[in-house]
Amino acid sequence: MATPSALRRAILLFLRQAGPTSPDGLAAALTASRTGVLQQLHALEEAGLVSHAREKHGVGRPRHLYDVTADAQDLFPADYAGFAASILAAIESLGGADLIEDVFAARRRQAGERVRARMAERLPPSASLAERVRALAVLQDEGGYLAEALVDEDGTIRLREHNCAIFKVARENSAACDAEITLFREVLETEVVRETHIAAGDRCCTYRISLPSS
């Protein structure tokens, strides 16, 4: 007997491929009980992953047909990293490494504007460097980097990312990582040194951040 989570997954995959289907149709196709299918359909509907519509067919009560919603798309396989890598390869074929660097520079400027605006919303103008690094770590964490800000007993500040959200791109093109460290220097307006690097085989990316040298 399929577990509830396995049955939910099977329902979503079937609806994605077959389109609107009744509970009876799902039960027959998945060799599951109608009661079990209905329970999982209700759970999926509450989560916003499926919806249903009524369809009249002959005499009697209309039947309910269930289908996946747009919100369910993220549950299905995707290859965004591969797509991004292929786009960069196409850009490089058109303009070489210089064009790739221009693309990442433009992306860095856009990201910088966004990061500065969000940090300004969260921090007062008098915020310390440590507070600004903490705010930046929160933004990076929201972007999937599993980031944190660390302050050692001697006052050394570090930003650590335990995940690279663009690993495949970063591994194949150093311009991505160059743009990241430049972004950090620009938004923090201070010195930033990379100490460890996921793309180079380390477990995390670590940046040591300090006040500008006098």
C-alpha positions as CSV (number, residue, x, y, z in Angstrom):
1,M,0.0,0.0,0.0
2,A,1.4,3.4,-1.0
3,T,2.1,5.9,1.8
4,P,0.1,9.1,1.9
5,S,3.1,11.1,0.6
6,A,3.8,8.6,-2.2
7,L,0.1,8.7,-3.2
8,R,0.1,12.5,-3.3
9,R,3.2,12.4,-5.5
10,A,1.6,9.8,-7.8
11,I,-1.6,11.9,-8.0
12,L,0.3,15.0,-9.0
13,L,2.4,13.2,-11.6
14,F,-0.7,11.6,-13.1
15,L,-2.6,14.8,-13.3
16,R,0.3,16.6,-14.8
17,Q,0.5,14.0,-17.6
18,A,-3.1,13.1,-18.1
19,G,-4.9,16.3,-17.3
20,P,-8.2,16.8,-15.5
21,T,-9.3,13.5,-13.9
22,S,-12.1,12.3,-11.6
23,P,-11.3,10.7,-8.2
24,D,-12.7,7.4,-9.6
25,G,-10.3,7.7,-12.6
26,L,-7.4,8.4,-10.4
27,A,-8.2,5.5,-8.1
28,A,-8.4,3.1,-11.0
29,A,-5.2,4.4,-12.7
30,L,-3.2,4.4,-9.5
31,T,-4.7,1.2,-8.1
32,A,-5.6,3.0,-4.9
33,S,-8.8,3.2,-2.9
34,R,-11.2,6.0,-3.8
35,T,-11.3,7.1,-0.2
36,G,-7.5,7.3,0.0
37,V,-7.4,9.3,-3.3
38,L,-10.0,11.7,-2.0
39,Q,-8.2,12.3,1.2
40,Q,-5.0,13.2,-0.7
41,L,-6.9,15.4,-3.2
42,H,-8.4,17.4,-0.3
43,A,-4.9,17.8,1.3
44,L,-3.4,18.9,-2.1
45,E,-6.3,21.3,-2.7
46,E,-5.8,22.9,0.7
47,A,-2.2,23.4,-0.1
48,G,-3.1,25.1,-3.4
49,L,-1.5,22.4,-5.5
50,V,-4.7,21.0,-7.2
51,S,-8.1,22.5,-7.9
52,H,-11.3,21.0,-9.2
53,A,-14.2,21.9,-11.5
54,R,-17.6,20.3,-12.0
55,E,-18.5,18.6,-15.3
56,K,-21.9,17.5,-16.3
57,H,-22.1,14.1,-18.0
58,G,-25.5,12.8,-18.8
59,V,-28.1,12.5,-16.0
60,G,-27.3,12.6,-12.3
61,R,-24.9,14.7,-10.3
62,P,-22.0,16.4,-12.1
63,R,-18.6,14.8,-11.4
64,H,-15.6,16.6,-10.1
65,L,-12.5,16.8,-12.2
66,Y,-9.2,17.5,-10.5
67,D,-6.1,19.1,-12.1
68,V,-2.8,20.6,-10.9
69,T,-2.5,24.3,-10.4
70,A,0.4,26.6,-11.5
71,D,1.7,26.5,-7.9
72,A,2.5,22.8,-8.4
73,Q,5.1,23.5,-11.1
74,D,8.0,23.8,-8.6
75,L,7.4,20.2,-7.6
76,F,8.2,18.8,-11.0
77,P,11.7,18.4,-12.5
78,A,13.5,21.5,-13.7
79,D,16.9,22.2,-15.1
80,Y,17.4,25.9,-14.5
81,A,21.1,25.4,-13.9
82,G,21.6,23.7,-17.2
83,F,19.5,26.3,-18.9
84,A,21.6,29.1,-17.4
85,A,24.8,27.4,-18.3
86,S,23.7,27.0,-21.9
87,I,22.6,30.6,-22.1
88,L,26.1,31.7,-20.9
89,A,27.7,29.4,-23.5
90,A,25.6,31.0,-26.2
91,I,26.5,34.5,-25.0
92,E,30.2,33.6,-25.0
93,S,29.9,32.2,-28.5
94,L,28.6,35.6,-29.6
95,G,30.9,37.9,-27.8
96,G,33.6,35.9,-26.0
97,A,34.7,36.2,-22.4
98,D,34.4,40.0,-22.4
99,L,30.7,39.8,-23.1
100,I,30.2,37.2,-20.4
101,E,31.9,39.6,-17.9
102,D,29.7,42.5,-19.2
103,V,26.6,40.3,-18.5
104,F,27.7,39.5,-15.0
105,A,28.6,43.1,-14.3
106,A,25.2,44.3,-15.4
107,R,23.6,41.6,-13.2
108,R,25.8,42.7,-10.3
109,R,24.7,46.3,-10.7
110,Q,21.0,45.3,-10.7
111,A,21.6,43.1,-7.6
112,G,23.5,45.9,-5.9
113,E,20.6,48.3,-6.3
114,R,18.2,45.7,-4.9
115,V,20.4,44.8,-2.0
116,R,21.1,48.4,-1.0
117,A,17.4,49.2,-1.1
118,R,16.5,46.3,1.1
119,M,19.3,47.0,3.5
120,A,18.2,50.6,3.8
121,E,14.7,49.4,4.7
122,R,16.1,47.2,7.5
123,L,18.9,49.3,8.9
124,P,19.4,52.8,10.2
125,P,22.0,55.0,8.5
126,S,24.2,54.6,11.6
127,A,24.3,50.8,11.4
128,S,27.7,49.2,12.1
129,L,29.6,47.1,9.7
130,A,28.7,44.0,11.6
131,E,25.0,44.9,11.4
132,R,25.3,45.5,7.7
133,V,27.0,42.1,7.2
134,R,24.3,40.4,9.2
135,A,21.6,42.1,7.0
136,L,23.5,41.0,3.9
137,A,23.7,37.5,5.2
138,V,19.9,37.4,5.7
139,L,19.4,38.5,2.1
140,Q,21.9,35.9,0.8
141,D,20.2,33.2,2.9
142,E,16.8,34.2,1.4
143,G,18.5,33.6,-2.0
144,G,19.3,30.0,-1.1
145,Y,22.9,30.4,0.0
146,L,22.4,29.1,3.6
147,A,24.3,32.2,4.7
148,E,25.3,33.5,8.2
149,A,27.3,36.3,9.6
150,L,30.0,35.5,12.2
151,V,31.9,37.8,14.5
152,D,35.0,36.4,16.3
153,E,36.1,37.4,19.7
154,D,38.8,39.6,18.2
155,G,36.1,41.4,16.2
156,T,36.9,39.8,12.8
157,I,33.7,39.7,10.7
158,R,32.9,36.9,8.3
159,L,30.1,36.1,5.9
160,R,29.8,32.4,5.3
161,E,27.7,30.7,2.6
162,H,27.1,27.0,3.2
163,N,25.5,26.5,-0.2
164,C,26.1,27.9,-3.7
165,A,22.7,28.6,-5.3
166,I,24.4,28.8,-8.8
167,F,27.0,26.1,-8.3
168,K,26.9,24.7,-11.9
169,V,27.3,28.2,-13.4
170,A,30.0,29.2,-10.8
171,R,31.9,26.0,-11.4
172,E,32.0,26.6,-15.2
173,N,32.6,30.4,-15.2
174,S,34.6,32.3,-12.7
175,A,32.9,35.5,-13.6
176,A,30.0,34.5,-11.4
177,C,32.1,34.4,-8.3
178,D,34.1,37.5,-9.3
179,A,30.8,39.4,-9.5
180,E,29.7,38.1,-6.1
181,I,32.8,39.3,-4.2
182,T,32.6,42.7,-6.1
183,L,29.0,43.0,-5.1
184,F,29.8,42.5,-1.4
185,R,32.6,45.1,-1.6
186,E,30.3,47.6,-3.2
187,V,27.3,47.2,-1.0
188,L,29.4,47.1,2.2
189,E,31.8,49.8,1.0
190,T,34.7,48.0,2.6
191,E,37.4,45.4,2.1
192,V,36.2,41.8,1.4
193,V,38.6,38.8,1.1
194,R,37.5,35.3,0.1
195,E,39.0,32.7,2.3
196,T,37.2,29.5,1.2
197,H,35.4,28.7,-2.0
198,I,32.8,26.1,-2.9
199,A,33.6,26.2,-6.6
200,A,37.2,25.4,-5.7
201,G,36.3,22.3,-3.7
202,D,35.7,23.8,-0.2
203,R,32.7,23.0,1.9
204,C,31.6,26.7,2.0
205,C,32.4,30.1,0.7
206,T,33.8,32.3,3.5
207,Y,34.5,36.0,3.2
208,R,36.5,38.0,5.7
209,I,35.2,41.6,6.0
210,S,37.1,44.4,7.5
211,L,37.2,48.2,7.6
212,P,39.1,49.9,4.8
213,S,42.8,50.2,5.5
214,S,43.9,53.7,6.4
